[in-house]
Amino acid sequence: MPSSIIKRFIIIAVTVLWLWPSVCHAQKRVHSVYFEGTDYELHVYRIFGKQPGQTLMLIGGIQGDEPGGFLSADLYADISLVKGNLIVVPRANFQSIVLKRRQVNEDMNRTFSNERRSNYEAKVVAILKQLIQESDVLLNLHDGSGFYSDTWEGPNRNPMRFGQSIIADCDTFINPQNSQVIQLGEMAKHVIERINKQISNPRHHFHFNNHRTSAQDSLHKEQRKSATYFALFTRGIPAFGVETSKSLPLETKVRHHNIIINAFMDRFDIIPETPGLNLENPDLNYLVIAVNDTLPVVVKKNHTLFINPGDFIRISHIEANYERGLSADIKGIGSLNDSRKKFVVQHPTRIVVRKDFYPCGTVFLDFNAGHTQEASDIRISVASAAGPAVRFFKIRTNGKTIMVPNGDRVLLNRGDVLEIIDVIADGIASEELIVNFKGFVGNKRYNTGEDRGYPINTKTDLWSRYSLQKLGKSYQIVVTLDERKIGKLIIDLKDPV
Ligand SMILES: [Zn+2]
């Protein structure tokens, strides 16, 4: 191989290795919850594109009776991006949303000026101000009254109405700190020209609404306390109010918000990924299981459901971080996918949940000890705090299958053939474990350390230097989870006399 090719290969390999951790671990989505458990719980989604770019912030639901805005913002919390970033606050004023009111203590969109208050609105706005600091452009999504028009056409269509407009606090802003010029009017008109082509009814077209908020004769001086005014005048970033008309059906309002957000994303070179790609590790949350047709119970991942021999169970729901591709396999019963079917359980077993072919969690079925209990006594135990542990080794020697408790020793004649069939573990699907017979190599072409399923001739297949004290008499079978040892069995060999 010519050295230049080798050199190039090394450079590529090193680059890949160097990039790998950041590529793998780059978080594409960060969900933060503020004021958790309160009536004004605040959820913030930061979505990072695969390529760097500008950050667009979306505020929805700053006033609770404007669902077009917050239901649109909500859709962007789940988006994936090729380029640029989003900060999505779908429900800025959750309490007012639940109450379906514009405001609770005061109008949240009039609390961005620096007056000190101690109500919940002020606490939320303090967070929103920090998020605006992280952003390059802000859209505050509203549903407004009537239809904005720059001329008086009637009580529902005039310069004081808000609906079907994109609002800015001025047409051209010159940042006094860095002399940067922000052409708000140009940006809004560019978006409006594009999106009006998608709205067939000209009466529903959008218009640019310049509030001239800081002007002496502004019609909207109250907007000096708004989020957009704060973003523009304090942070120096372009900021717009997007107002659909409350007179339009909800679906139309959401759709109009969507096309405007999409057009702004395009304008700021923030590129969505379609279809969105999400490859986070599948993870089971819980199963919903009914025993003998009684009320179903929730059994969390790694927990044990205690039933009686002969009870029948039915898994009615799998809750995981994915909705599709899920199956639940009751080991030793039924087929690959045993959800939504009734099965009689005669032996303690476990339910392995998969997303496609990935095991994503296990739930255990065990029997109540002693006397038979009523179905109402269904117990669910919490997984041990110590984490997953091996309970049994299922092995076959000379044609006989036996279950050996973890930590035990098994005495065999040298020359007996042993096969490790499986291990039964608490708190983990056995597929996720490595079961390694020290001194035996199962897959000789590519030694993974996994030795289940191979006939092991204890006379010819073992390397004595891996035996205990290298004496060739006792060998260990070690079970590991992510290189952590969680189970062990010792095989003692005696020479036949
Ligand atoms: Zn509003």
Residues whose N, C-alpha, C, O or C-beta is under 5 A from the ligand:
A	BS01	ZN	Q63 E66 H142 D143
